[in-house]
Amino acid sequence: MTDPAITRAPYAADPFRHGGREFVVSRDGAEPGERRGPRSEFQRDRDRIVHSMSFRRLKSKTQVFIAPDGDHYRTRLTHSLEVAQIGRVLARALGLDEDLTEALCLAHDLGHPPFGHAGEDALSEALSPYGGFCHNAHALRTVMRLESPYPAHDGLNLTWDLLEGLAKHNGPVAEATWALAELDAAFPLALDTWPSLEAQIAAVADDIAYDNHDIDDGLRAGFLELDQLLALDFLADQWRAVERRFPHAPRDRLMRELVRDQIGLMVNDVLAHTRAQTSGIGSVAEVRGAGRQLAGFSPAMATQERVLKDFMYRELYYHPEQTAAAERARAVVAQLFAAYADDARLMPPEWQARLPAAHPERARVIADFIAGMSDRFAMQCFAQIFGERPVGLINV
């Protein structure tokens, strides 16, 4: 059993020694030293994310299935909450800063446009003459420039540690896209180094969540069959163990137990491997200077995880019905971009007012507007412009 009184690791991020915030606001305007309740700086980051409009819009953004009718399918919001739950467990067991880990998990998908990767592909193509579109860089653009509830500055003014973790939770950034390059120039994020262990844990928590929860949704929707999953030896072994433990339980409960067991195996593997990798690491500076990933799967589990991902792409993400819906969603986003580029009066007045006169800035602001849309709002805008609701998108 895990000791509830886990000590703080020497390589944990410290909310009292964070890297600062981009904007230092005078005492009259609140910020430094301001306390709306007894919170650490990383807790304030988390709360700013949770209370943001961008976070709320995740409730209607695609995770696997585009604009699902069913109440039980995951969206970007429920996925982010599940990632945060796994991230908190890992951070607590490793003695890391749980609040920073949770904030990173909650914010990691804020840059996704409507319809998930189909929407991202459409925006990438539309912006190809203007530097392209990257959902990870757009998450930074969202929290640093677009989500602006405060009178004294743009953005949420999150700590350097949070922004650094968002920018490079998958590792050092060799070539920054235009959006990330602009933000890094304004508030340097040391893009060439590895991030904190909290950021590395947030990244692996994301993998654990969607690897397993997408199985759950795929089975529920009928896009995956149990027999397909059992063709993977490591899942077949898990299934037999579940059947032995619960020989009389209904199959649907056994399948959910299989998913839980697989999550548990992955979590325990990450804990064991990360503890081994961090042996001798004495500070967060040493984490960033290690020159390699310290938190993640063991080589054996990483191999299994790649096999599982390949299976999910082949059988679920590229399922014929999924690809047909994704192509239609991509067309919706492309048509919206073309319509706004042709006639900015179709955009809300507040967006018209901020629209630059020339490209590339003009195209990028149009993309900002579309990227912030939920699936349902995008379909609503499409219907208002073209006189018909897009078909072929709601597939479960």
The 8 nearest C-alpha neighbors of each residue, nearest first, counted from 0:
[[1, 2, 3, 92, 4, 5, 267, 88],
 [2, 0, 3, 92, 5, 4, 91, 88],
 [1, 3, 4, 5, 0, 92, 6, 91],
 [4, 2, 5, 1, 91, 92, 0, 6],
 [5, 3, 2, 6, 1, 7, 91, 94],
 [6, 4, 3, 2, 94, 7, 92, 91],
 [5, 7, 94, 8, 4, 93, 95, 91],
 [6, 8, 94, 95, 9, 5, 11, 96],
 [7, 9, 94, 11, 10, 95, 6, 93],
 [10, 8, 282, 281, 11, 7, 283, 280],
 [11, 9, 282, 283, 8, 281, 12, 280],
 [12, 10, 95, 8, 9, 96, 283, 13],
 [13, 11, 96, 283, 14, 10, 95, 195],
 [12, 14, 16, 15, 17, 11, 96, 283],
 [15, 13, 17, 40, 16, 41, 39, 12],
 [16, 14, 13, 17, 40, 39, 12, 41],
 [17, 15, 13, 14, 18, 12, 19, 40],
 [16, 18, 14, 19, 15, 13, 160, 158],
 [17, 19, 159, 160, 158, 16, 20, 14],
 [20, 18, 158, 159, 17, 21, 160, 16],
 [19, 21, 158, 22, 159, 156, 157, 23],
 [20, 22, 156, 186, 23, 19, 159, 158],
 [23, 21, 20, 24, 156, 152, 151, 19],
 [24, 22, 21, 25, 20, 31, 30, 19],
 [23, 25, 30, 28, 22, 31, 26, 29],
 [26, 24, 28, 27, 29, 30, 23, 31],
 [25, 27, 29, 28, 30, 24, 31, 33],
 [28, 26, 25, 29, 24, 30, 31, 33],
 [29, 27, 25, 26, 24, 30, 151, 150],
 [28, 30, 26, 27, 33, 25, 24, 31],
 [31, 29, 33, 24, 32, 26, 28, 25],
 [30, 32, 33, 24, 29, 23, 26, 25],
 [31, 33, 30, 34, 29, 26, 40, 35],
 [32, 34, 30, 31, 29, 35, 26, 36],
 [35, 33, 36, 32, 37, 38, 30, 31],
 [36, 34, 33, 37, 38, 43, 32, 29],
 [35, 37, 34, 38, 33, 39, 43, 42],
 [38, 36, 34, 35, 39, 42, 43, 40],
 [39, 37, 42, 36, 43, 40, 34, 35],
 [38, 40, 42, 41, 14, 43, 37, 15],
 [39, 41, 43, 42, 14, 44, 38, 15],
 [42, 40, 44, 99, 43, 39, 98, 14],
 [43, 41, 45, 39, 44, 40, 98, 38],
 [42, 44, 40, 46, 41, 45, 47, 38],
 [45, 43, 41, 47, 42, 46, 157, 48],
 [46, 44, 102, 42, 48, 43, 47, 49],
 [45, 47, 49, 43, 48, 44, 50, 42],
 [48, 46, 44, 50, 45, 49, 43, 51],
 [47, 49, 51, 45, 46, 50, 44, 54],
 [48, 50, 46, 47, 51, 54, 45, 105],
 [51, 49, 47, 48, 46, 52, 54, 55],
 [52, 50, 48, 53, 54, 49, 47, 55],
 [53, 51, 55, 54, 56, 50, 146, 49],
 [54, 52, 56, 51, 55, 109, 57, 146],
 [53, 55, 52, 51, 56, 57, 49, 48],
 [56, 54, 52, 57, 53, 58, 51, 76],
 [57, 55, 53, 58, 54, 59, 373, 52],
 [56, 58, 76, 60, 75, 59, 55, 54],
 [57, 59, 76, 56, 74, 60, 55, 75],
 [60, 58, 373, 57, 374, 56, 74, 61],
 [61, 59, 57, 373, 374, 75, 113, 74],
 [62, 60, 114, 65, 115, 74, 63, 64],
 [61, 63, 74, 75, 64, 73, 115, 60],
 [64, 62, 61, 65, 213, 316, 73, 74],
 [63, 65, 67, 61, 62, 66, 394, 395],
 [64, 66, 61, 67, 114, 393, 392, 63],
 [65, 67, 393, 374, 61, 64, 68, 392],
 [68, 66, 395, 393, 69, 65, 64, 394],
 [67, 69, 395, 70, 66, 393, 394, 72],
 [70, 68, 67, 71, 72, 395, 66, 73],
 [69, 71, 72, 68, 67, 73, 74, 395],
 [72, 70, 69, 73, 216, 219, 68, 67],
 [73, 71, 70, 69, 216, 74, 67, 64],
 [72, 74, 77, 78, 62, 71, 75, 216],
 [73, 75, 62, 76, 77, 61, 60, 58],
 [76, 74, 62, 57, 78, 60, 77, 79],
 [77, 75, 57, 58, 79, 74, 78, 80],
 [76, 78, 80, 79, 74, 73, 75, 81],
 [77, 79, 75, 81, 76, 80, 74, 73],
 [80, 78, 82, 76, 105, 77, 81, 75],
 [81, 79, 83, 77, 78, 82, 84, 76],
 [80, 82, 84, 78, 83, 79, 77, 85],
 [81, 83, 79, 85, 205, 80, 84, 204],
 [84, 82, 86, 104, 80, 101, 81, 85],
 [85, 83, 81, 87, 86, 82, 80, 88],
 [86, 84, 88, 82, 83, 87, 204, 89],
 [85, 87, 83, 89, 204, 84, 88, 201],
 [88, 86, 90, 84, 89, 85, 97, 91],
 [89, 87, 85, 91, 86, 90, 92, 84],
 [88, 90, 86, 92, 87, 91, 93, 85],
 [91, 89, 95, 87, 93, 97, 92, 88],
 [90, 92, 94, 88, 93, 89, 87, 97],
 [91, 93, 89, 90, 94, 88, 5, 1],
 [94, 92, 90, 91, 95, 89, 8, 270],
 [93, 95, 7, 8, 91, 92, 6, 90],
 [96, 94, 11, 90, 93, 97, 91, 8],
 [97, 95, 98, 99, 11, 12, 100, 90],
 [96, 98, 100, 90, 87, 99, 95, 91],
 [99, 97, 101, 100, 42, 96, 41, 102],
 [98, 100, 102, 41, 101, 97, 96, 103],
 [101, 99, 197, 97, 103, 98, 102, 201],
 [100, 102, 83, 98, 104, 99, 103, 87],
 [103, 101, 45, 99, 105, 104, 100, 98],
 [104, 102, 106, 100, 101, 105, 107, 99],
 [105, 103, 83, 101, 201, 107, 102, 106],
 [104, 106, 102, 79, 103, 107, 83, 101],
 [107, 105, 103, 109, 104, 108, 102, 48],
 [106, 108, 104, 109, 103, 105, 165, 138],
 [109, 107, 110, 106, 111, 138, 75, 79],
 [108, 110, 138, 106, 111, 107, 53, 54],
 [138, 111, 109, 137, 134, 108, 135, 112],
 [110, 112, 134, 109, 108, 115, 370, 113],
 [111, 113, 370, 118, 115, 371, 119, 110],
 [114, 112, 374, 373, 115, 60, 118, 372],
 [115, 113, 61, 118, 117, 65, 374, 328],
 [116, 114, 61, 117, 118, 113, 112, 111],
 [115, 117, 119, 118, 120, 114, 111, 112],
 [118, 116, 329, 120, 325, 119, 115, 114],
 [119, 117, 114, 121, 329, 116, 120, 115],
 [118, 120, 116, 122, 117, 121, 123, 112],
 [119, 121, 123, 117, 118, 122, 116, 124],
 [122, 120, 118, 124, 329, 119, 333, 123],
 [123, 121, 125, 119, 124, 120, 126, 132],
 [124, 122, 132, 131, 120, 126, 121, 125],
 [123, 125, 127, 121, 122, 126, 120, 131],
 [126, 124, 122, 123, 127, 121, 333, 336],
 [127, 125, 131, 129, 123, 124, 128, 122],
 [126, 128, 131, 124, 129, 130, 125, 123],
 [129, 127, 126, 130, 131, 125, 359, 124],
 [130, 128, 126, 359, 127, 131, 362, 358],
 [129, 131, 127, 128, 177, 126, 132, 176],
 [132, 130, 127, 126, 123, 129, 133, 124],
 [131, 133, 123, 122, 126, 134, 130, 119],
 [134, 132, 136, 135, 137, 131, 123, 119],
 [133, 135, 110, 137, 111, 136, 138, 132],
 [136, 134, 138, 137, 133, 110, 139, 166],
 [137, 135, 179, 139, 138, 133, 134, 178],
 [136, 138, 110, 140, 134, 139, 135, 141],
 [110, 137, 139, 109, 141, 135, 136, 140],
 [138, 140, 137, 136, 141, 142, 143, 166],
 [141, 139, 137, 143, 144, 138, 142, 136],
 [140, 142, 145, 138, 139, 146, 143, 144],
 [141, 143, 154, 139, 155, 146, 140, 144],
 [144, 142, 154, 140, 141, 139, 155, 156],
 [145, 143, 154, 153, 140, 141, 142, 146],
 [144, 146, 141, 147, 154, 142, 140, 143],
 [147, 145, 154, 142, 141, 144, 155, 148],
 [148, 146, 154, 153, 149, 145, 155, 144],
 [149, 147, 146, 150, 155, 154, 153, 51],
 [148, 150, 147, 151, 152, 153, 155, 154],
 [151, 149, 152, 148, 147, 153, 28, 154],
 [150, 152, 149, 28, 24, 153, 22, 25],
 [153, 151, 150, 149, 154, 22, 147, 156],
 [154, 152, 147, 144, 143, 155, 149, 145],
 [153, 155, 143, 144, 147, 146, 142, 156],
 [154, 156, 142, 157, 143, 147, 146, 47],
 [157, 155, 154, 20, 21, 143, 22, 158],
 [158, 156, 155, 44, 20, 161, 159, 162],
 [157, 159, 20, 160, 161, 19, 162, 18],
 [158, 160, 18, 162, 161, 19, 20, 163],
 [161, 159, 163, 158, 162, 18, 164, 17],
 [160, 162, 164, 158, 159, 163, 165, 103],
 [163, 161, 165, 159, 164, 160, 166, 158],
 [164, 162, 166, 160, 188, 165, 161, 159],
 [163, 165, 198, 168, 161, 162, 166, 167],
 [164, 166, 162, 163, 168, 167, 161, 107],
 [167, 165, 163, 164, 162, 168, 139, 136],
 [166, 168, 170, 169, 164, 171, 165, 172],
 [167, 169, 198, 164, 170, 199, 165, 202],
 [170, 168, 167, 202, 199, 171, 198, 166],
 [169, 171, 167, 193, 168, 172, 194, 292],
 [172, 170, 191, 192, 193, 190, 167, 173],
 [171, 173, 190, 174, 191, 175, 167, 170],
 [172, 174, 171, 175, 191, 190, 170, 192],
 [175, 173, 172, 176, 180, 190, 171, 191],
 [176, 174, 180, 179, 172, 173, 177, 178],
 [175, 177, 179, 178, 180, 174, 130, 136],
 [176, 178, 180, 179, 130, 181, 175, 131],
 [179, 177, 181, 180, 176, 136, 182, 140],
 [178, 180, 182, 136, 176, 181, 177, 175],
 [179, 181, 177, 183, 175, 178, 182, 176],
 [182, 180, 184, 178, 179, 183, 177, 185],
 [183, 181, 185, 179, 184, 180, 186, 178],
 [182, 184, 187, 186, 180, 185, 181, 188],
 [185, 183, 181, 182, 187, 186, 180, 179],
 [184, 186, 182, 183, 187, 181, 21, 180],
 [185, 187, 183, 184, 182, 21, 188, 159],
 [188, 186, 183, 184, 189, 185, 182, 190],
 [187, 189, 163, 190, 183, 186, 159, 162],
 [190, 188, 191, 187, 192, 163, 183, 171],
 [189, 191, 172, 188, 171, 192, 167, 173],
 [190, 192, 171, 189, 172, 173, 193, 170],
 [193, 191, 171, 190, 287, 189, 194, 288],
 [192, 194, 287, 171, 170, 290, 291, 195],
 [195, 193, 287, 164, 198, 192, 168, 167],
 [196, 194, 197, 198, 287, 286, 283, 199],
 [195, 197, 199, 198, 200, 294, 194, 286],
 [196, 198, 100, 200, 195, 199, 201, 95],
 [199, 197, 164, 201, 168, 195, 196, 200],
 [198, 200, 196, 202, 201, 197, 168, 294],
 [199, 201, 197, 203, 202, 198, 196, 204],
 [202, 200, 198, 204, 104, 199, 203, 86],
 [203, 201, 199, 205, 200, 204, 168, 169],
 [202, 204, 206, 200, 205, 201, 295, 207],
 [205, 203, 201, 207, 86, 206, 202, 82],
 [204, 206, 208, 202, 203, 82, 207, 209],
 [207, 205, 203, 204, 208, 209, 210, 202],
 [206, 208, 204, 210, 205, 209, 203, 211],
 [209, 207, 205, 206, 82, 210, 211, 212],
 [208, 210, 212, 213, 211, 206, 207, 205],
 [211, 209, 207, 208, 206, 213, 212, 308],
 [210, 212, 214, 209, 213, 208, 258, 207],
 [211, 213, 215, 209, 214, 208, 210, 216],
 [212, 214, 216, 215, 209, 211, 217, 210],
 [215, 213, 217, 211, 212, 216, 218, 210],
 [214, 216, 212, 213, 218, 217, 219, 211],
 [217, 215, 213, 219, 218, 214, 72, 220],
 [218, 216, 214, 223, 222, 220, 219, 215],
 [217, 219, 223, 221, 215, 216, 220, 214],
 [218, 220, 216, 217, 221, 215, 222, 223],
 [219, 221, 217, 218, 222, 216, 395, 223],
 [222, 220, 218, 223, 219, 217, 224, 216],
 [223, 221, 217, 220, 218, 315, 224, 318],
 [224, 222, 218, 217, 221, 225, 315, 227],
 [225, 223, 227, 226, 218, 221, 228, 222],
 [224, 226, 228, 227, 229, 223, 218, 254],
 [227, 225, 229, 228, 224, 230, 223, 235],
 [228, 226, 225, 224, 230, 229, 223, 231],
 [227, 229, 225, 230, 226, 231, 234, 224],
 [228, 230, 235, 226, 231, 227, 234, 225],
 [229, 231, 228, 227, 232, 226, 235, 234],
 [232, 230, 229, 234, 233, 228, 235, 227],
 [233, 231, 235, 234, 230, 236, 229, 237],
 [232, 234, 236, 235, 231, 237, 303, 229],
 [235, 233, 237, 236, 232, 231, 229, 238],
 [234, 236, 229, 232, 238, 237, 233, 231],
 [237, 235, 233, 239, 234, 238, 232, 240],
 [236, 238, 234, 240, 235, 239, 241, 233],
 [239, 237, 235, 241, 240, 236, 257, 234],
 [238, 240, 242, 236, 241, 237, 243, 235],
 [239, 241, 243, 237, 238, 242, 244, 236],
 [240, 242, 238, 244, 239, 243, 245, 237],
 [243, 241, 239, 246, 245, 240, 244, 238],
 [242, 244, 240, 241, 246, 245, 239, 238],
 [245, 243, 241, 242, 246, 240, 239, 247],
 [244, 246, 242, 248, 247, 243, 241, 253],
 [247, 245, 242, 243, 248, 244, 241, 249],
 [248, 246, 245, 249, 242, 250, 244, 243],
 [247, 249, 245, 246, 250, 253, 252, 242],
 [250, 248, 252, 251, 253, 247, 246, 245],
 [249, 251, 253, 252, 254, 248, 255, 247],
 [252, 250, 254, 253, 249, 255, 248, 256],
 [253, 251, 255, 254, 250, 249, 256, 248],
 [252, 254, 256, 250, 255, 251, 257, 249],
 [255, 253, 257, 251, 256, 252, 250, 258],
 [254, 256, 258, 252, 257, 253, 259, 251],
 [255, 257, 253, 259, 254, 258, 260, 252],
 [256, 258, 254, 260, 255, 259, 238, 253],
 [259, 257, 255, 261, 256, 260, 211, 262],
 [260, 258, 256, 262, 261, 257, 263, 255],
 [261, 259, 263, 257, 262, 258, 256, 264],
 [260, 262, 264, 258, 263, 259, 257, 265],
 [263, 261, 259, 265, 260, 264, 266, 258],
 [262, 264, 260, 266, 261, 265, 267, 259],
 [265, 263, 261, 267, 262, 266, 268, 260],
 [264, 266, 268, 262, 263, 267, 269, 261],
 [267, 265, 263, 269, 268, 264, 262, 270],
 [266, 268, 270, 264, 269, 265, 263, 271],
 [267, 269, 265, 271, 266, 270, 272, 264],
 [270, 268, 296, 266, 272, 295, 267, 271],
 [269, 271, 267, 273, 268, 272, 274, 266],
 [272, 270, 268, 274, 269, 273, 267, 275],
 [271, 273, 275, 269, 297, 274, 270, 268],
 [274, 272, 294, 276, 270, 275, 271, 269],
 [275, 273, 277, 271, 276, 272, 270, 278],
 [274, 276, 272, 273, 278, 277, 271, 270],
 [275, 277, 273, 293, 274, 278, 272, 294],
 [278, 276, 280, 274, 275, 279, 273, 293],
 [277, 279, 275, 280, 276, 274, 281, 273],
 [278, 280, 277, 281, 276, 275, 282, 285],
 [281, 279, 277, 278, 282, 285, 10, 286],
 [282, 280, 9, 10, 279, 285, 283, 286],
 [281, 283, 10, 285, 9, 284, 280, 286],
 [282, 284, 10, 286, 285, 11, 12, 287],
 [285, 283, 287, 282, 286, 288, 10, 281],
 [284, 286, 288, 282, 283, 287, 289, 280],
 [287, 285, 283, 289, 284, 288, 195, 282],
 [288, 286, 193, 284, 285, 194, 289, 192],
 [287, 289, 285, 286, 290, 284, 192, 193],
 [290, 288, 286, 291, 287, 285, 193, 292],
 [291, 289, 288, 193, 287, 192, 292, 286],
 [292, 290, 289, 293, 193, 288, 170, 287],
 [291, 293, 294, 193, 290, 295, 170, 199],
 [292, 294, 276, 273, 291, 277, 295, 196],
 [295, 293, 273, 199, 292, 200, 196, 269],
 [296, 294, 269, 203, 273, 293, 297, 272],
 [295, 297, 269, 301, 300, 268, 298, 272],
 [296, 298, 300, 272, 299, 301, 268, 295],
 [299, 297, 301, 300, 302, 296, 303, 272],
 [298, 300, 302, 301, 297, 303, 296, 304],
 [301, 299, 303, 297, 302, 298, 296, 304],
 [302, 300, 304, 298, 296, 299, 303, 297],
 [301, 303, 305, 299, 300, 304, 298, 306],
 [304, 302, 300, 306, 301, 305, 307, 299],
 [303, 305, 301, 307, 306, 302, 300, 308],
 [306, 304, 308, 302, 307, 303, 309, 301],
 [307, 305, 303, 309, 304, 308, 310, 302],
 [306, 308, 304, 310, 305, 309, 311, 303],
 [309, 307, 305, 311, 310, 306, 304, 312],
 [308, 310, 306, 312, 307, 311, 305, 313],
 [309, 311, 307, 313, 308, 312, 314, 306],
 [312, 310, 308, 315, 314, 313, 309, 307],
 [313, 311, 316, 309, 310, 317, 315, 314],
 [312, 314, 310, 311, 317, 315, 309, 316],
 [313, 315, 311, 318, 312, 310, 317, 316],
 [316, 314, 318, 311, 317, 312, 313, 222],
 [315, 317, 312, 318, 311, 321, 314, 313],
 [318, 316, 315, 313, 322, 312, 321, 319],
 [317, 319, 315, 321, 320, 314, 316, 322],
 [320, 318, 322, 321, 323, 317, 324, 315],
 [321, 319, 323, 318, 322, 324, 394, 317],
 [322, 320, 318, 324, 319, 323, 325, 317],
 [321, 323, 325, 319, 324, 320, 317, 326],
 [324, 322, 320, 326, 325, 321, 319, 327],
 [325, 323, 392, 327, 321, 322, 326, 391],
 [324, 326, 322, 328, 117, 327, 323, 329],
 [327, 325, 329, 323, 328, 324, 322, 330],
 [326, 328, 330, 324, 329, 325, 331, 323],
 [329, 327, 325, 331, 330, 326, 324, 117],
 [328, 330, 326, 117, 121, 118, 332, 327],
 [329, 331, 333, 327, 328, 332, 334, 326],
 [332, 330, 328, 334, 329, 333, 335, 327],
 [331, 333, 335, 329, 334, 330, 118, 121],
 [332, 334, 330, 336, 121, 335, 331, 329],
 [335, 333, 337, 331, 336, 332, 330, 338],
 [336, 334, 332, 338, 337, 333, 331, 339],
 [335, 337, 333, 339, 334, 338, 340, 332],
 [336, 338, 334, 340, 335, 339, 341, 333],
 [337, 339, 335, 341, 336, 340, 334, 342],
 [340, 338, 343, 342, 336, 341, 337, 345],
 [339, 341, 337, 338, 342, 336, 343, 362],
 [340, 342, 338, 339, 337, 343, 336, 344],
 [343, 341, 339, 344, 340, 345, 338, 346],
 [342, 344, 339, 345, 346, 340, 351, 341],
 [345, 343, 346, 342, 351, 347, 339, 348],
 [344, 346, 343, 342, 339, 347, 384, 338],
 [345, 347, 344, 343, 351, 350, 348, 339],
 [346, 348, 350, 349, 351, 345, 344, 343],
 [349, 347, 351, 350, 352, 346, 344, 345],
 [348, 350, 352, 351, 347, 353, 346, 354],
 [351, 349, 353, 352, 348, 347, 346, 354],
 [350, 352, 348, 354, 349, 353, 346, 347],
 [351, 353, 349, 350, 354, 348, 355, 347],
 [354, 352, 350, 351, 355, 349, 364, 348],
 [353, 355, 351, 352, 361, 350, 364, 356],
 [356, 354, 361, 357, 360, 353, 358, 364],
 [355, 357, 361, 354, 358, 360, 353, 359],
 [358, 356, 361, 355, 360, 359, 362, 354],
 [359, 357, 360, 361, 362, 356, 129, 355],
 [358, 360, 129, 362, 361, 363, 357, 130],
 [359, 361, 358, 363, 362, 355, 364, 357],
 [362, 360, 355, 358, 364, 363, 357, 359],
 [363, 361, 365, 359, 364, 360, 358, 366],
 [362, 364, 366, 360, 365, 361, 367, 359],
 [363, 365, 367, 366, 361, 362, 360, 368],
 [366, 364, 362, 368, 367, 363, 361, 369],
 [365, 367, 363, 369, 364, 368, 370, 362],
 [368, 366, 364, 370, 365, 369, 363, 371],
 [369, 367, 365, 366, 371, 370, 364, 372],
 [368, 370, 366, 372, 371, 367, 365, 112],
 [371, 369, 112, 367, 372, 368, 366, 113],
 [370, 372, 369, 368, 112, 367, 373, 53],
 [373, 371, 369, 370, 113, 377, 376, 374],
 [372, 374, 60, 113, 376, 59, 375, 56],
 [375, 373, 113, 377, 60, 376, 114, 59],
 [374, 376, 378, 377, 373, 379, 59, 66],
 [375, 377, 379, 373, 378, 374, 372, 380],
 [378, 376, 380, 374, 379, 375, 372, 373],
 [377, 379, 381, 375, 376, 380, 382, 374],
 [378, 380, 376, 382, 377, 381, 375, 383],
 [381, 379, 383, 377, 382, 378, 376, 384],
 [380, 382, 378, 384, 379, 383, 385, 377],
 [381, 383, 387, 388, 386, 379, 385, 380],
 [384, 382, 380, 381, 386, 385, 379, 387],
 [385, 383, 381, 382, 386, 380, 345, 338],
 [384, 386, 382, 387, 381, 383, 388, 380],
 [387, 385, 382, 383, 384, 388, 381, 389],
 [388, 386, 382, 385, 389, 381, 383, 384],
 [387, 389, 382, 390, 378, 381, 386, 379],
 [390, 388, 387, 378, 391, 382, 392, 381],
 [391, 389, 392, 388, 393, 327, 387, 324],
 [390, 392, 324, 393, 327, 389, 394, 323],
 [393, 391, 324, 390, 394, 65, 328, 66],
 [394, 392, 66, 67, 65, 391, 395, 68],
 [393, 395, 392, 67, 65, 64, 391, 324],
 [394, 67, 68, 393, 220, 69, 64, 65]]
